[in-house]
Amino acid sequence: MLSPKKSPLPFFAAPCGEMSIDALQLITEQIGADVKILVHALGQREGKCTDTLKSLYAAFGQGLAIVGGLMNAAAPINRIPSELLTTIFALSPRTQSPGFGQIQVPFWPFKPLWVDDLHRLPKVCRYWRELALATPTLWSTIVTVPPPDHWKRERGDYCFRRSVYLPYDCSLDLTVHFDPRQNCEPSQDSAQKMIKFMLTNSRRTRQLHALDIASSIGDPLSFLQSFDAHALEHCTFWWKTGLRVEPPRELSSKPGHLLFFSNGGARLRSLCLVDVLVLPENEFPMLTLLEIGFIRRRAANMLWEMEDLFDFLAGCPNLEELYLHDIPDTDRHASSRRQPGSSITVSLPRLQYLAFTYRYPNDKKPKYNVDDSADPIDFLLSRISIPPSCHMYLGSPAMEIDADRVLASVCRHVPGKDAVSHMFLRPSNDVSSPIQLVFRHGSLRLHIPKDSSWVLQPATASHFAYHDFFRAFPHLFTTTAEVRIHYNHDYVMTPRDAPFPVPAAVFPQVTALSVIRDTNRAHSPDESRTTLRAGLAHLVQPPCKPLPRRSRSGNVTNATARPGLSGRSPYPLLDTLWTSVESTDEVGELETALTARSAAGLPIRRLVVTLRHYPLGDSAARDGDIARLRAIGAGVEEVVVMDGEASSELREVDWLAGLPERYDLPSSIHRDWPAVWGR
């Protein structure tokens, strides 16, 4: 025991050979307690973050010093109780290999998956390895990473990596990452060790993420069936893309299904399946997140169809997030194993997010007649029942399905889609332009495709069917209160002989308008700048003559002006304008536009401006423009000036979601839109 009359030497100076086992245990407990307190403070943001991180570095450095002392201790390490030894090792961070003039720097908890392995103790590595593998309580995270080339001769020894002492919960449950990387496959002995470890410790595995299992696990289907999922909460299975695995003749009583896990998976909360041949036959009552998808647009030996998916979803009634990516669309009439009239409708009353994209087999249009049946999006929505509050992202291959058809399916099958309160649009010169519609409850994200039959300026711009889209659903936009527009080229805002992409008269109730440029001059400094003038032009000009309407067959028909689409001032109720300024000259352009609108009897009361063009140290120009903006007049009663980086890209849909609190904007314009997801 430590003598109360004599303080121990500092951790970095005290050789472990001079310590008793009790003294070593006492010091270890002190370090562990300090680390827990510091980590809790970091999580609760108590005190200065920098000071807390420095203290963490110091605390872990003490643990490292203890382990370093053990390496040089006179007493054999195997005399130390295994529980104490594993605790000491858990306190040791990964270190950088010391180079010329470098010192060892602790990494954890900043890169937890890269904490170095047990072989830092070379004199006792055999004992330590046996102890570690026989003491599962040491491992909180197990990761397999292929060794560097100069370690290839020791592949078997470097199968395991470990991350310990999780920041907020020092749980004994396991998190396992099995990820043999491409072109660097582990030896058969190494892989078998890991498979054995996973199966042996399956009952206490809380997370299992197995990638490329078709090539790294000899019999992946048998592995799935034999894994005990007693404690499993989060799981990922990923077949290798394009690898053909011969499935057994009889998978289960249900074609296209397989009974996963030997213990059901009753606690499973999230499941990600990529390139899977079969779907689980299990019911997962606690599952809240499900992701199923295919990468590189392949589906090797896929044995399930959409009806099997609906069967699986029926056993997951508490789903809150459902993401289905690149699901192959097949001839449902020819391939279905169902008897007519046996279809079910799946109720998902708690679903908050739904993303669905599909593709045609081999990325080619199918030989069967697509018009004979509902498109996959309509088919999916007709077979699942979701609440009005669900946020949806729906997409089709190569944008073959018109956006108005997708919206029509949503309005037909999802309740509460009778009015759009907010709209976001990003007109683009790409193959499609994203749009988000926010309803009173829930939202919809989709893409408006480019119409190749309209070429306004060769090699410059093509017409997008914005007006067809808006005119098809006039009742949805009559009560829209806010419109946000992000653009990256002038010509998508002011195309030749065409009105602004958003016909202002379609939105008679808009009170807040955001016109923002998605520019990144840091990447393309010589590219022609997108101007503010292009975005503001439609605020003071009446809508142009209506465009010819495109028929379903692609032919151009002459359209007459509809009532309310011409001859009216744009946005008569507009109260708030949000925009960005990137030069001093643009302050004058903004002032000119606001003055013209005020002269027409339509002043804007609140102006929110982001300044994004001032280099560091140019405070005089910045202060001058701020003063000019605050005194802009033109009927503006309130001006809010915000800072922005000139090189930043404001591409997020909710780019202003966090700004109202920062700049103390009025609650009337505090909009908390859904975060970016599913793109």
N, C-alpha and C positions, 0 to 999 in steps of 0.2 A: 504494500500500500504506500501511497505517497505520505511522506512525513509532513505533518502540519507546520513544523518549524522551518521547513525548507521548501521554497517554491521550485517547481520543476524548471529545467532549462527550456528556453524557447523551442517551439516545435521544430524549427529548421536546424537547431543546434543540438537537439537531444538524440543521440543514437539509441535505437530501440533496444540494443543490447543492455543498456543501463536501466531499462524499465521492467517492472514486474508485469505480469499479465493483468493484475488488477489496475495498475496505473495506466496501462495501455487502453484498457476498457474504459476507464474514467475519461481519459482524454478524447477517445473516440466518441463517447456519448456527448461530451461537451461540444465537439465540432458538429455532430449531427444535429443537436438542438439549435445551435447557432444558424446552421444552414436552413433549417425549417423556418426559423423566425425571419431570416432575410428573404427567403423565397416568398413567404406569405406577404411580407411588406412590399415586395416587388409586384406581386399580383394585385394587391390592394392599392397600388400607387401611393403608398405612404412615404413621405419624405422625398428627397431628391433621388431620381432614378439613377443618376450617374454614381452617386455615393453608394447606393445599394449594390450596384453592379461591382464596384470596386471591392466592397466588403465580401461579396460572393467569391470574387477572384481570390481574395486573401484566405477565406475559409477553405476553399477547395485546395488552395496551395498548401495548407496545413495537412489536409488529408494526403496529398501527394508526397509531402515530406515524410509522413509516417510510412507510406508504402516504400518510398526510397530507402528509409532506414531499415525496413524489414529485409530488403535485398542484401544489405551488408551486415545484418545482425549475426552475432556469433551463434545464438540459439537457433536450432532448426525451426523452420516455419511450421512444421507439422505439429509442434507442441502448442500452438495457439488454437483455441477452440474454433471450430469451423464457423459458428455464428458470428464471432467477433471478426474473423478474417474476412468474411463476405461483407460485413458492414464497413470495414476499412476500405476494401476494394471499391465498394459503392461510392465512397467519398472521394475517390481519386478521379480527377478529370483527365480527358485526353490532352495531350500536350503536342505542340509542334516540335518536330525534330530539330534540335539546336544546330544552327548553321554558323557561319562566320559572323561573329558579333551579335548573334541572336540569343535570346533567352527562351526558356520554356514558358509558354503562356497557356493557362487553363482555358479550355473551350466551353465546357459544359457550364450552365444550361443553355448556351446560345446555339449549339449545333448538336442536339441530343442524339441523333442517330449515328453520329460519327465519333462517339466516345471510343477511345482505343481499346484493344482487347486484352485478354489476360496474359498475353505473351510479353508484356512489359516486365514480367518478373522472370528473367531467363534462368536463374538458378533453381527455381522451384516450379517451372512451368508444367512439368509432368504432374506433380502433386496438385498444383493449382487447377489444372485442367480437369483432373479427376474430381476434385472437390467441387468445382463450379458446375460441371455437368451433372453431378450427383446432388446438387443443392439448387433445385429450381427456384427457391425463394430469392436467389440473387437476381434472377433475370426478370426485368419488367418489359424489356423489348428485345426481341431476337431478330437480327437482320442478317441475311445472306448477301454478300457482295463478292463478286469475282475478284481474286487477288491480282495485283499488278504482274506484269510479265516476269519480273525477276523473282516472283514468289511461286511461280507455277509448279515448281518441284515440291512445294509444300501445300498444295491445294487442300488436302484433307485437314490440315491444321488451321486453315484460315476460312473455314466454312462459316463460323459464327462471328458475329459482331454484337456488341451489347450496349444498351443505353440504360442508365440506372437512375434511381432516385428521382422519379418524376416530380415536377415542380409543385403540384397542388395536392396530389394524392399518391402517397407512397404505397400503392396497392401491390399485392402479390400476384394479381392477375397478369397474364402474359399478353403481350402484343407481338405477333410474329409476322415478319415480312420475308417472304420467300421469293427472291427476285434474281434468278440466274440471268445475266444479261446476254444479249444477242452477241454471237461470235466469240463468246468467252464462257463456254459452258463448264460447270464444275465437273470434277471427276465423279465417276459413278459411286465410289465409296463416300465421297463428301456429300453427294445428294442423298444417298441412302441414310447417312447419319442424320441429316436434317429431317427427312421424312419420318424416320423413327422417333426423333425428338418431338416432332409435331403431334404424332399419333399418341405417344406416351403421355404427353402433357396436354392433350386436347381438352380434358375436363376443366382445366383451369385457364384455358385460353380465352381471353376476352375479345381480342381482335385477331383475325387471320386474313392476311392479304397475300395471296399466292398468284404470281404472275408467270406466264409462259408454262403453265403446268402440263400442257400436252406433251412437251418435249423434255421437261425436267423430271416429271413423275411418270414412271413407266406405265402405270394403270391409273390414270386420273379419275375415271369413273368409280373404280373401287375405292380410291382414296376418299372421294366425296361421300360414299356410302358408309365408310367405316369411321369417319371422324366423329368423335363424341362432342356435340355442340352444347353441352350442359350449361356452360357459362358464356357462350359466344354471343356477342352483341353486334359486332361489325365485321363484315366479311366481303372479300373481293376475290373472284375467280376469273382468270384471264387465260383463255386458250391462245396459243401462238397463232398469229394471223396466217391463214392459208394452209396450215398444217392439217393434213387429212388423217383423222383418227377413226379407225374402224370401230363403230359402236357395237355392243353386244346385240344379239338378235332380240332378246326380250329384256327391255330396260325396266319396265314396270307394267302394272295393269293398265296404265294409260299410255297410249302411243305418244311419243314426244316428251314424256316426263320421266323423271328419275327421283327416287326417294333419297333426298340428300340427308346426310348425317345419321349416326346411329342413335342419337338422342334427341331428335326432333327439331332443335333450334327454337324452343319456345321463347327464349329471351332475345332473339335476333331483332335488332332495331334498324340496321341498314345492310343492304345487300347490293353488290355491284357485279354484274355478269357481262363479260365481254367475249364476243365470238363463241358463245356457248352452243353446243349441239342440242342440249336438252334443257328443259325447265324443271325446277323443283316440283315434286308432287306434294311436298309438305304444305301445311298451312302454317303461316307465321302470324299469329294474332297480335304480336307487339311490333311488327315491322312498320316503320314510319318512312323510310327512304328506300326506293328501289330504282336501280339504273340498269338498263339492258341495252346493249348496243353492239355494233360491228364497226371495226376500223378498216381502213383501206377499202371500204365498200366491197367486202367479201363476206360470204356466209358458207364456210366449208362444211359440208355434210349436215347442214341444219335440219333437224328432225321435227321441229315444232312449227306450228302455224298460228295465226292470230287467234283462232278459237282456243288453242292451248294456252295462249297468253291470258285470255279472259278467265279461263278456269283457274289459273294461278292467281290472278288478281282477286278472284272471289274469296280466296283463303287469306287475304291480307286486308281486312276491312278497315284497319286503322292507318292506312297509308296517308302521309302528309305531302310527300314529294315523289313524283313519278317522272323519270326521264327515259325516253325511248328514242335511241339514236340510230338512224340509217336502217330501219327495219325493212327487210325485203318485202316488196309487194308482189304477191303471187295471184294466180287465177283462183279466187276463192270458190268459184263454182266447181272447178275441175279438181282441186286438191283437197277440199274439205272432207274429213272423215265423218262429219256430222250428218245425222238424219235431218231432213227438213223439219223445221218446227222445234228443234231441240236447243236452239240458241238461248243464251242467258244474258240478262242485263246485270252488270256488276255495279253495286252501289259503293261509292267511296266518299262518304259524307264528310271526312276530315281533310280531304285533299286540298293543299294550298298552292302547289306548283305542279304544272303539267307541261312537259316538253315532249313533242313528238315530231320526228322527221322520218321520212321513208325514202326508199329508192327502188328503182326497177331492177330486176335480175340482170346481172352483167352490165349494169348501167345503160341498158338499152330499153327503148319502149317495148312493152310486151306485145306478143303476137295476138293475144286475146283482146277483145274489144273492151276498152276501159269504160266506154260510155254505157255498157250494159249493166254496170253496177256502180254503186257509190264509190267515190274516190276514197283512199285509205283514211284520210282525215275525217271525212263524214262518217265512214264506217266505224271508226274508233269512237267518235262522239256519240253515235247512236247506240253503242253497246255499253257505255259506262255512264253512270249517273254521278255528277260532280256538283259541288255547291257553287252558288253564284260568286263567292269570294275567291275562287281559284284564279291564280295568275297563269296564263297559258302562253306557250311559244310553239307555233305550228309552222312547219315548212315542208316543201315538196321538192323532188329532184329537179335540178336545173330550172326551178321556178315554172314548171309546166302548168301547174294549177293556178288560175287567176286568184289574186288576193281577195276579190269580192266573193268568189265561191267559198273560200275558207271562212270569211266573215259571215256569210250566209249560213254556213253549217253551224258556226258557233251560236248565232242568234236563234237558230232552230232548235238546238239540242241543249243549250246551257241557259238556265233561267236567269232573269235579271239583266239581260243584255239589250236594253231598250234605249239607252242614252249614254253618250260619251261625255264625261266631265272634263277630261284632260286628254290632249293628244301630243305625241312627239313624232316628228318626222325628220329624217336625214336624207334629203335629196342628194343623190350621188351619181357619179359617172360610171359606177360599177355596174355589174349585171343586174343588180337589184338595189332597192332602197328600203332600209328598215323603217318600220312604223310601229308605234305603240299606242294603243287605245286604252285609256283608263276609264272604266265604267264606275257607277256608283259603288259597286262591289266587284273586285277583281279587275283583271286587265288582260289584254291580248297583244302579243307581239307576232308580227309576220313580216313578209317582204313583198313589196310591190315590184314586179319584174319590169325590165326594160322592154319596150315594144320595138322590135327590130324593123317594123314596117314604117316607123317614123324616123327619118334621118334629117335633123334640122340643120346640122353643120357637120359635114363629113369629117370623120376622125376627131370630132370634138364632143358632140352631145347627141343623145337620142332621147326621144320622147318617152316619158314614163306615164303610165295610165292613171295618174293621180285623179284627174277630173272624172274619168269613168268610175273610179272607186268611190269618190265622194258623192257623185250624183246617184249612184246605185242605192245609197242609204241616207237620204237627206234627213230623215227623221232622227237619226242617231246624233247629228251634230248641231241641231238647232239650239241645244242648251249647253254646249261646250263652253266652259269658262276660261280655260287656259290652253294655249298652243305654244309648243316649243319647237323651234326649227334650228337644226345644225346643218351647215352647208360647207362644202370644201372647194367649190368652184363657182365663179360668177354666173356661168352660163346655165347652171342648173336652177338658178334663181330668176334669170331674165332671158330665157330662150327666145330665139327669133320668132315673131308672130304668135307667141303663146303667152298667156297670162302667168302670173306667179304660180308655182306648183300648188299652193294652197289657195283656192278661190275664196277670197275673204268673205264674200257674201254668203257662203255656206255656213259661216260661223257668226251669226248676228249677235250672240250673247257673250263673245269673248271679252274678258276684262283684263287679262294678263297675257302678254306676248313676249316670248324669248327668241331672239334672233342672234345666233352665235356661230362663229366661223370655226370649223374644225381644221385649223392650220397647224403645221409643224415646220417652222422655218429652220429649225435646227437640223432637220434631215435634208431639206431641199432649199437651201438659202437662195438659189438662183431662180427658183420656180416663181412664176408670176403670182403676185399676192392676191388673195381673195379679198375683196373690198367690202367695207361696211356699206358703201353706197348701194351695192346690189341688194343687200338685205333690207335696206330701209325704203327702197323705191316704191314698193307696193303700199306703204303706209299713207302716201299722199296722192297716189294715182288711182283713179277708178279702175275696176277690172276691165280687161280687154275683151274683145268679142270672144264668144265661146268657141272652143275648138271643135272640129268635127268629131263625132263620137265613133269609136271603133266597135264594130259589131262582133258577135261571138265568132263569126267565120273569118274575121280578120279584115273584112272589107271596110272601107271608109264611107261613112254616111254623112250627109249634111245635117247638121244639128241647128235647131233654132234656139234662140236665147230663151232660157227658162225664166219664169218670174222669180225675181230676187237674186239672180245671178249677174245682173248688169245694171248700171245706172244708179248704184247706191254707193255711198261713201264707205270705204273699207273700215271694218271694226268700229262701228259708231259708239260702242260702250267701252272702248279700250281705256283702262285706267292706269295700268302699269306696263312699262317697257323694260325688259332686261336685255342688255347687249354688252359687247366688249369693244374697247377702243385700243388700236395698236399703233397709232401715230398721233402727233399733235394736230395734223391736218384733219384727222377724222373727228376731232372735237368740233371743228367748224362744220363738217358735214352733218354731224348729229344735230347741231344747233339749227342748221338750215332746215332739216326735215321736220323738226319739232315746231319751228316757227311757221312753216307752211301748213302743218296740220292745225295749229292753233288759229291761223288765219281762216281756215275752212270751218271754224267753229267746233273743232274736235281736239281740244288740248289733252295732253297726257299729264295726269296729276303726279304720278310717281315714276322716277327714273332710277334704275339700278344699273350701274356701269362697272365693268371690270377693266382695270388698267393693266395692259400686258406688254408694254413696249419700252419700259425704262431700264437702262443698264444700271448696274450698281454704281452708286455715287452721284447719279444724276438727279439729285433731290430737288434742285431748283426748277427744272422743267416739269417734274412730277407735281410739285406744289403749285406751280402756275396753272397747270391743266386742271388740277383738282379745284382750285379757286374759280376757274372759268366754268367748270361744270356746275358748281354749286350756285353760281349766279347766272345760270343759263336762261332763265326767264321762260318765255313762250308758254306761259300758263302752268309750268311745272312747279308744284308746291313742295315736293320732297325729293331730294337727291341722295342716293346711297352709293358711295364709291368704295369698291372692293379692290384688293390687290390680286394680281395674277402673274404667273411666270410667263415670259414671252415665249419660251421654248416648250411649254406644256401643251398637251392635247386635251381638250375638253370633250372627250368622246363619250363619257358615261351619260346614260340617259338621265340619271339623277344627279347631275353635276352640281346642282344647287341645293341638294337635299340637306347638306350639313352647313350651308352658309347662313341661313336665317338666324340661327342661334349665335353664330360667330359675329355677325354684323348687326344683331339686334333688330332684324327686320320685323315689321308688324305681323301679328299672328294671322292676319287676313291673307298673307301670301306665303305662309309657312306650309309648304307642300312636301310631304314625305312620300315620295314615289317609291315603287318597288326597286330594290337594288338590281344591278345588272346581273343577269343569270341566263343560262341556256343559249348563249350566243356561240 
